Amino acid sequence: MNPLDLVRARPGAPFTVTFDGRVVEALPGQTIAAALWSAGVISWRTTRREERPRGVFCGIGVCFDCLVTVDGRPGQRACVTPALPGADIRTQEGTGHDG
């Protein structure tokens, strides 16, 4: 069963963002994390020292595990940042800053 049927939710028309060059569909009101999860992407950051994959951990903007670079701005928390039409989202490596 589609959960949208249970609440009679009718989101607006989908739009697209890009994630590491891949087109990902998102719905109005979705966070970046929700859009990525819906597209089957569960990891979008690597740790600074050991390059371990990270994605959503807390889901409420407290832990900083879900950081992505959005439109060239590193350190954006995917779990609380809205997906916006045309956003260029990139995997963040470490702090997201060169050097």
Summary of the structure (lengths in Angstrom):
residues: 99
radius of gyration: 13.9
end to end distance: 48.4
largest distance: 49.2
contacts: 262
relative contact order: 0.22
helix: 12%
strand: 31%
